[in-house]
Each structure stands twice: as C-alpha cells, then as structure tokens.
Amino acid sequence: MSETEENLPSERETAHEGAVVKAENPFADPGLPPHEHRVQDTDERAAKRSERAVAFLFLVSMLATVAFIASYVAIPIDKIVYIFPLGHISALNFALGLTLGVALFCIGAGAVHWARTLMSDEEVADERHPIAAAPEVKAKVLADFADGARESQFGRRKLIRNTMFGALALVPLSGVVLLRDLGPLPEKKLRTTGWKKGIRLVNQSTNLPLRPEDIAVGSLTFAKPEGLEESDEEFNEKIAKDALMLVRIQPQNIKDKQELAWSHEGIVAYSKICTHVGCPISLYEQQTHHVLCPCHQSTFDLSDGGRVIFGPAGHALPQLHITVKDGFLEAASGFAEPVGPSFWERG
C-alpha cells in the first residue's frame, strides 16, 4: 500500500473535528433537538400573567373601536387642531387613524403573544404523502355529492333554485347602496370651473387683478378667478379646478394656431392642474417654455398647445381663452374641456 493510500480515511468511518460519521449513511437524519419548555408550560402563575396580558390587549382594542365610532359621530369634519410635531391637522382624521390603528395593533399583538406564550409549541414531524386522493376516496366523494344533490332536490325544485339564485344575486346590492354615504354625486361639477366670460384674472399671491404688463417674459404667474377668496368655505375645492398659470411667450415662438388666437400679446393662460393625477404644476423652464409637474415628472410644452412631451399624463393642459378689458386681463370664455385628470365619463 502506498503512502498516499495510507493517508486516506477508512471505508468504515471518517473523523472530522473529533466527531465520527458513519460512512454507510453520511446523510442520516439527526432528528429534532430536545423540546425546551417555556416558563408558562411549567409555571401556572406565569401562564395566568400571559393570559391577562392577552386579555388586556383585546380589551384595549375593544375600547379603541368604541372610541373610533364615538370620534366619527362627535368630532366635526372641519375641526382643526395643532398636534406636535404634525402641526395643524384635521381632528377627525387624526382621531380615526389613531383609534383604528390602536384597535388593529392590539388585536395583532394579542394574537401573537397568545401564540408565543400559551399555545402549544411542540415540534411535530409529519411524513410527506401523495397529494392526490386514492381512487376509492374519489369514488366515495363523488357518490356522496351525487346523493346530496339528489336528496336536496336541487334539480327538481326549480322554484327554490331560481329564487335562491335571485336572492344571492341581489344581496350584494345592499353594499352598493352604502356607497351613497360617500357623498353626493359629482354630476357636472368635474366638467365646469369658476371661469366664464368676463371673469378677471387675479394674482393668487397679491390678490390684485392682473394687467398685461404684470406678466414679464420668462416669469410664471399663478392666478385665480376674481371673487374667489381663501376665507371661502369651499375655497380648496374650487381652487383645485380654477388654479391658473400664465406665461408670456414671444408670439412668433407660439407654434399652435389656436393657442396664439386665445392669447393676448403672447400671454397664454393654462390650467395649473396636471392631467395625470391632479397635482399642481409649479416648475417652469423659460428657455424651452416647458412646465414640469413635480409629482411624476409629466412635462408640457406651453408654446405648443400645452401638449405632453414626457411623463404619464394622458392629455394636454386645457387653455383658457383670455382677453383685455379696461386694462385688466379677463376670461373670454370658460375652459373648452374639463381640467385635471381623466375620469370615466370624460370621453
């Protein structure tokens, strides 16, 4: 026997770091480690403490749910409170979010604590078996199903069968009716804005009517309809459709004929509301006349009818036809199309 063969491990066993592994079955199942009992398994007082802790979490969840309902009923929808460090926020939204979050968290935490401390944690090995049932089991299940269908007289009693289908089809309508509580139908509100013929353009920053000379080349000016004040109860709802942006472009640089016809001395007015998801547009590049929505980077060319040149927006920005009367900019008409993102009935 050579010196190399003498150094090879024997056929019966091999040694590795002092442990002997049988060569006949090197992949033997080592089995499960010894089960370690928890404190709650051996000490009933500890188990009672865990039980009380789980019950306390479930009780807190119930109280939070009651507080959620009470908040929904009692807190006015327009109440604003200051909460550090969130600042001024809706009291109703804060109360609903806090109470619902506590209710759901406590249910989850209680269930986890219950499972980890009181439920059985014995390790059980279950041998794998074929998923498919045996032929005799399949035959018995099909026979039982046929017997059940025959005994129920489902096929024979057509009146019962048809009325059951009708009841099952109509009962989901009760959930649809509850959707009415979400608020009044929008009707034509999405198609109209506060702009119409003769409404002056007011600077949203200074609250003063705009003159043509107030719009400088390269600047971006935001406007609102005259008469719309921030103190109005529905200001946020209305400005979400009425917000306007104005830029002055050299007339020879305007590519779209309708845009040129609807402008005044190169001043063009477009809706400030992005046609993707309704974010306010606020970034303007004066060299290219492009405006950028900061939410999802939709980019529009204000020198070419407000068309989309980049991003997920689905259609161009609506333009407002403007003119001048008594030295002030005013709308020559309302928007010719709905502003903002698309909706189902927009067409």
Summary of the structure (lengths in Angstrom):
residues: 347
radius of gyration: 36.4
end to end distance: 92.0
largest distance: 116.9
contacts: 820
relative contact order: 0.07
helix: 36%
strand: 18%
